[in-house]
Amino acid sequence: LTELSEIFLSDAGINTKGDMTIDLTGKFKSSDLSLAGIGNTHIRGRFHTDNLLVELPQDTIFAMLKGVTVIFGSTENKRDTLMAQNAKTLRVSFRADSADVNYKEVAKVQLSKARASVKSAAEGVAGDTTAIHPLMGNINAERLGIITKDSLRVRGYKLQANARMLPSKKDSLVPVLTFNTNANRLA
């Protein structure tokens, strides 16, 4: 990656160093490669790096990743009882030994020994507003720090958090939000 970036990216002002592997498999129609059709795809992907530095100074973007794996895909729900059986879902899971990311002076995220995942009904991502579509996520981190431009600041040590949004059983247009957290320290 370091040699390729010197050849292809240095003129664009992009600096990269490190290693990465990306695996992507899928079966889909080109017309499904949009937010509206993404649930119809059968895509699975994996990104892994032991060490990766990415800098885009002109855009004030910086990322230092160590021991990071991201797995993503679109599948049909087979096990989750909170979602309809065979519903089309999108999933992303993330594991990192450490990550330090700055994005355009808008947000800064630092974490270590972290795992996170998000799962959503594909219809919600596609923009369907006729009902509340399930969305669930969780994060476990030894250390987590988030700072945003609008003054949000979160620091956690040995943090576990779960969140979900489901439709109300009485009215599918009313969301029911649940958030649980546990931490040795949270500020």
C-alpha positions as CSV (number, residue, x, y, z in Angstrom):
1,L,0.0,0.0,0.0
2,T,2.8,2.4,0.9
3,E,4.4,2.0,-2.5
4,L,1.1,2.1,-4.4
5,S,0.1,5.3,-2.7
6,E,3.4,7.0,-3.5
7,I,2.8,6.2,-7.2
8,F,-1.0,7.0,-7.4
9,L,-2.0,9.2,-4.5
10,S,0.9,11.5,-3.7
11,D,-0.1,14.0,-6.5
12,A,-3.6,14.2,-5.0
13,G,-2.1,15.1,-1.6
14,I,-3.2,11.9,0.0
15,N,-0.7,10.1,2.3
16,T,-1.1,6.5,3.2
17,K,1.2,4.0,4.9
18,G,0.6,0.5,6.1
19,D,-1.2,-2.6,5.0
20,M,-4.7,-3.7,4.3
21,T,-6.7,-6.6,2.8
22,I,-10.2,-6.2,1.3
23,D,-12.4,-9.1,0.3
24,L,-15.7,-8.5,-1.4
25,T,-18.2,-11.1,-2.8
26,G,-21.6,-10.5,-4.1
27,K,-24.5,-11.4,-6.4
28,F,-26.6,-8.5,-7.5
29,K,-28.0,-6.5,-10.4
30,S,-26.4,-3.2,-11.2
31,S,-29.8,-1.5,-10.7
32,D,-29.7,-2.7,-7.0
33,L,-26.5,-0.6,-6.3
34,S,-28.4,2.2,-4.8
35,L,-29.9,3.0,-1.4
36,A,-33.4,2.0,-2.7
37,G,-32.2,-1.4,-3.9
38,I,-29.4,-2.3,-1.5
39,G,-31.5,-4.8,0.3
40,N,-31.8,-6.9,-2.9
41,T,-28.1,-7.4,-3.1
42,H,-26.2,-10.3,-1.5
43,I,-23.0,-8.6,-0.7
44,R,-20.4,-9.6,1.9
45,G,-17.2,-7.8,2.5
46,R,-14.2,-7.8,4.9
47,F,-11.6,-5.1,5.4
48,H,-8.6,-5.7,7.7
49,T,-5.4,-3.8,8.6
50,D,-2.7,-4.4,11.1
51,N,-1.5,-0.8,10.7
52,L,-2.8,1.9,8.5
53,L,-2.3,5.6,8.4
54,V,-4.4,7.8,6.0
55,E,-3.9,11.5,5.8
56,L,-5.8,14.0,3.5
57,P,-4.4,17.3,4.8
58,Q,-6.4,19.5,2.4
59,D,-9.6,17.9,3.8
60,T,-8.4,17.7,7.4
61,I,-9.0,14.0,7.5
62,F,-6.7,11.7,9.5
63,A,-7.0,8.1,10.5
64,M,-4.5,5.8,12.4
65,L,-5.9,2.3,12.6
66,K,-4.2,-0.7,14.4
67,G,-5.6,-4.2,14.3
68,V,-8.9,-3.2,12.7
69,T,-11.4,-5.5,11.0
70,V,-14.7,-4.4,9.5
71,I,-17.2,-7.0,8.2
72,F,-20.3,-5.9,6.3
73,G,-23.0,-7.4,4.2
74,S,-26.6,-7.7,3.2
75,T,-28.5,-10.8,4.3
76,E,-31.9,-12.2,5.1
77,N,-32.9,-12.3,8.8
78,K,-32.9,-15.9,9.9
79,R,-32.5,-15.7,13.7
80,D,-33.3,-12.3,15.2
81,T,-36.8,-12.4,16.7
82,L,-37.0,-8.6,16.8
83,M,-37.1,-8.5,13.0
84,A,-39.4,-10.3,10.6
85,Q,-38.1,-13.7,9.4
86,N,-36.5,-13.4,6.0
87,A,-36.5,-9.6,6.2
88,K,-33.6,-8.0,4.2
89,T,-31.0,-6.6,6.6
90,L,-27.8,-4.7,6.4
91,R,-25.0,-5.4,8.9
92,V,-21.7,-3.9,9.8
93,S,-19.4,-5.1,12.6
94,F,-16.1,-3.5,13.7
95,R,-13.2,-4.7,15.8
96,A,-10.2,-2.6,16.6
97,D,-7.1,-2.8,18.8
98,S,-7.0,1.0,18.5
99,A,-8.2,3.8,16.2
100,D,-7.7,7.5,16.1
101,V,-9.8,9.3,13.6
102,N,-10.2,13.1,12.9
103,Y,-12.8,14.1,10.4
104,K,-12.8,17.6,8.9
105,E,-12.7,19.3,12.3
106,V,-16.2,18.0,12.8
107,A,-15.5,14.9,14.9
108,K,-12.7,13.2,16.6
109,V,-12.9,9.5,17.8
110,Q,-10.3,7.6,19.8
111,L,-10.8,4.1,21.0
112,S,-9.0,1.0,22.1
113,K,-9.9,-2.7,22.4
114,A,-13.3,-2.0,20.8
115,R,-16.0,-4.1,19.2
116,A,-19.2,-2.6,17.6
117,S,-22.0,-3.7,15.4
118,V,-25.0,-2.2,13.7
119,K,-27.9,-4.0,12.0
120,S,-30.8,-2.4,10.2
121,A,-33.8,-3.4,8.1
122,A,-32.8,-2.6,4.5
123,E,-36.1,-0.7,3.9
124,G,-35.1,1.9,6.5
125,V,-31.9,2.6,4.7
126,A,-33.7,2.8,1.4
127,G,-35.8,5.7,2.8
128,D,-39.1,3.9,3.4
129,T,-41.1,6.2,5.7
130,T,-44.3,4.1,5.8
131,A,-43.2,2.4,9.1
132,I,-40.5,2.4,11.7
133,H,-37.8,-0.1,10.6
134,P,-35.7,-1.9,13.2
135,L,-32.2,-0.5,13.9
136,M,-29.9,-2.1,16.5
137,G,-26.4,-1.4,17.6
138,N,-23.8,-2.1,20.3
139,I,-20.3,-1.1,21.3
140,N,-17.9,-2.5,23.8
141,A,-14.6,-0.6,24.4
142,E,-11.8,-0.5,26.9
143,R,-11.5,3.2,26.1
144,L,-13.7,5.5,24.0
145,G,-13.5,9.2,23.4
146,I,-15.7,11.3,21.1
147,I,-15.5,15.0,20.5
148,T,-17.7,16.8,18.0
149,K,-17.7,20.4,16.7
150,D,-21.1,21.0,18.3
151,S,-19.6,20.5,21.8
152,L,-20.5,16.9,22.4
153,R,-17.8,15.2,24.5
154,V,-18.0,11.6,25.6
155,R,-15.3,9.6,27.5
156,G,-15.7,6.1,28.6
157,Y,-13.6,3.4,30.2
158,K,-14.7,-0.3,30.0
159,L,-17.8,0.8,28.3
160,Q,-20.7,-1.4,27.1
161,A,-23.6,0.2,25.3
162,N,-26.6,-1.2,23.4
163,A,-29.3,0.8,21.5
164,R,-32.2,-0.1,19.4
165,M,-35.2,1.4,17.7
166,L,-38.2,-0.8,17.0
167,P,-41.8,0.0,15.9
168,S,-44.4,0.1,18.6
169,K,-46.6,-3.0,18.8
170,K,-49.6,-0.7,18.9
171,D,-48.7,1.7,16.0
172,S,-45.9,0.8,13.5
173,L,-45.3,4.6,12.9
174,V,-44.3,5.2,16.5
175,P,-40.7,4.3,17.4
176,V,-39.7,2.7,20.7
177,L,-36.2,3.6,21.7
178,T,-34.1,1.6,24.1
179,F,-30.6,2.5,25.3
180,N,-28.6,0.6,28.0
181,T,-25.1,1.4,29.1
182,N,-22.6,0.2,31.7
183,A,-19.2,1.6,32.3
184,N,-16.5,1.8,34.9
185,R,-16.2,5.5,34.1
186,L,-18.4,7.6,31.8
187,A,-18.2,11.4,31.4
